[in-house]
């Protein structure tokens, strides 16, 4: 049954899933911008504390999103989706889930092992990691490399969504929006 929006509700993500998607997407894009541009911004903007807080918020929302995904049925992929596109979509989704967990965790570990510590909107949430620990360097490099991977994945994901909506006109984008 089609709705006024042109898609059967059974083929659409739940409003909770769409809310998680939108909130995490906005926070991830904002945090990518802050993380990539903080060296070029005026020092008095001091974006890193906000970056850390948003990263921890992404982690909390991501855990909620994953719990939601495992407890509520997701709509099936479109039958008309080509096998390669289906494999790519599933791979991108798994990669996103991994990144929205590992990136905030690596940043939290790195921050906890730094001289500044970690805070969630001013509330200290430092993990018990020794200052100057080898884990600090590893988590910093992991965080940075995964930041670039996340940026590339976001571009790929948005590009694919626009391709489906504007070129293929197959309704895939309307499953989430």
C-alpha positions as CSV (number, residue, x, y, z in Angstrom):
1,X,0.0,0.0,0.0
2,X,1.5,3.3,-1.0
3,X,1.1,6.4,1.1
4,X,0.9,10.1,0.3
5,X,4.7,9.9,0.4
6,X,4.8,7.2,-2.2
7,X,6.3,4.4,-0.2
8,X,4.7,1.5,1.7
9,X,5.3,1.9,5.5
10,X,6.5,-1.7,5.6
11,X,9.4,-0.7,3.4
12,X,10.3,2.3,5.6
13,X,12.5,2.5,8.6
14,X,10.7,3.3,11.9
15,X,10.6,6.9,13.1
16,X,13.0,6.0,16.0
17,X,15.5,4.6,13.5
18,X,15.1,7.7,11.3
19,X,15.6,9.9,14.3
20,X,18.8,8.0,15.3
21,X,20.0,8.3,11.7
22,X,19.4,12.0,11.5
23,X,20.9,12.9,14.9
24,X,24.0,10.8,14.4
25,X,24.5,12.0,10.8
26,X,24.4,15.7,11.9
27,X,26.7,15.1,14.8
28,X,29.2,13.0,12.7
29,X,29.3,15.6,10.0
30,X,29.8,18.4,12.5
31,X,32.4,16.5,14.4
32,X,34.3,15.6,11.2
33,X,34.3,19.3,10.3
34,X,35.5,20.3,13.8
35,X,38.1,17.6,13.9
36,X,39.5,18.3,10.4
37,X,39.4,22.1,10.7
38,X,40.2,22.8,14.3
39,X,43.9,23.7,13.5
40,X,42.7,26.3,11.0
41,X,40.0,27.9,13.3
42,X,40.8,30.8,15.6
43,X,42.2,29.5,18.9
44,X,39.6,31.3,20.9
45,X,36.9,29.2,19.3
46,X,38.3,26.2,21.4
47,X,36.3,23.6,19.4
48,X,38.0,20.5,20.9
49,X,35.9,20.4,24.1
50,X,32.8,20.5,22.0
51,X,34.3,17.9,19.6
52,X,34.9,15.6,22.6
53,X,31.4,16.0,24.0
54,X,29.8,15.5,20.6
55,X,31.9,12.4,20.1
56,X,30.7,10.9,23.4
57,X,27.1,11.8,22.5
58,X,27.6,10.0,19.2
59,X,28.8,7.0,21.1
60,X,25.7,7.0,23.4
61,X,23.3,7.5,20.5
62,X,25.2,4.8,18.5
63,X,24.7,2.3,21.3
64,X,21.0,3.2,21.4
65,X,20.8,2.9,17.6
66,X,22.4,-0.6,17.6
67,X,20.2,-1.8,20.4
68,X,17.2,-0.5,18.5
69,X,18.3,-2.2,15.3
70,X,18.7,-5.6,17.0
71,X,15.3,-5.3,18.7
72,X,13.2,-3.9,15.9
73,X,12.7,-5.3,12.4
74,X,14.3,-3.3,9.6
75,X,12.8,-3.1,6.2
76,X,14.1,-5.5,3.6
77,X,16.3,-4.2,0.8
78,X,14.6,-3.5,-2.5
79,X,14.3,-6.7,-4.5
80,X,15.3,-4.8,-7.6
81,X,18.7,-3.9,-6.1
82,X,21.6,-5.4,-8.1
83,X,23.7,-7.9,-6.2
84,X,26.8,-5.6,-6.3
85,X,24.7,-2.7,-5.0
86,X,23.3,-4.9,-2.2
87,X,26.7,-6.1,-1.2
88,X,28.0,-2.5,-1.2
89,X,25.1,-1.2,0.8
90,X,25.5,-3.9,3.5
91,X,29.2,-3.3,3.6
92,X,28.8,0.4,4.0
93,X,26.2,-0.1,6.8
94,X,28.5,-2.5,8.7
95,X,31.4,0.0,8.3
96,X,29.3,2.8,9.6
97,X,28.3,0.9,12.6
98,X,31.9,0.0,13.3
99,X,33.1,3.5,12.9
100,X,30.4,5.2,15.0
101,X,31.6,3.0,17.8
102,X,35.3,2.8,17.3
103,X,35.9,6.5,16.5
104,X,34.4,7.9,19.7
105,X,36.0,5.1,21.8
106,X,39.5,5.8,20.3
107,X,39.0,9.6,20.9
108,X,37.9,8.9,24.4
109,X,40.9,6.8,25.1
110,X,43.2,9.3,23.5
111,X,41.7,12.2,25.5
112,X,41.8,10.2,28.7
113,X,45.5,9.6,28.2
114,X,46.3,13.2,27.4
115,X,47.0,16.0,29.8
116,X,43.6,17.5,29.3
117,X,41.4,14.4,30.0
118,X,38.0,13.8,28.7
119,X,34.8,15.6,29.6
120,X,31.2,15.4,28.5
121,X,29.8,18.9,28.4
122,X,32.1,19.9,31.4
123,X,31.6,16.7,33.4
124,X,34.9,14.7,33.7
125,X,34.6,11.2,32.2
126,X,38.2,10.3,31.9
127,X,39.0,6.6,31.5
128,X,41.6,5.0,33.7
129,X,44.4,5.1,31.0
130,X,47.9,6.1,32.1
131,X,49.0,9.5,30.8
132,X,51.6,9.0,28.1
133,X,50.6,5.3,27.7
134,X,51.5,3.7,24.3
135,X,47.7,3.3,24.1
136,X,47.4,7.1,23.8
137,X,49.5,7.2,20.6
138,X,47.8,4.2,19.1
139,X,44.3,5.5,19.9
140,X,45.2,9.0,18.5
141,X,46.4,7.5,15.2
142,X,43.4,5.2,15.0
143,X,41.1,8.1,15.6
144,X,42.7,10.2,13.0
145,X,42.8,7.5,10.3
146,X,39.2,6.5,11.0
147,X,38.2,10.1,10.7
148,X,39.4,10.2,7.1
149,X,37.7,6.8,6.5
150,X,34.5,8.2,8.0
151,X,34.6,11.3,5.8
152,X,35.1,9.1,2.7
153,X,32.2,6.8,3.8
154,X,29.9,9.8,4.3
155,X,30.7,11.1,0.8
156,X,30.1,7.6,-0.6
157,X,26.8,7.2,1.3
158,X,25.4,10.6,0.4
159,X,26.5,10.1,-3.2
160,X,24.8,6.7,-3.3
161,X,21.6,8.1,-1.7
162,X,21.5,11.0,-4.3
163,X,22.1,8.5,-7.1
164,X,19.2,6.4,-6.0
165,X,17.0,9.5,-5.6
166,X,17.9,11.6,-8.6
167,X,19.1,9.2,-11.2
168,X,17.6,5.8,-10.5
169,X,14.4,7.3,-8.9
170,X,13.8,4.0,-7.1
171,X,12.5,5.2,-3.7
172,X,15.5,4.0,-1.7
173,X,16.1,7.4,-0.1
174,X,12.5,7.6,1.0
175,X,13.0,4.5,3.2
176,X,15.0,6.7,5.6
177,X,13.6,10.2,5.0
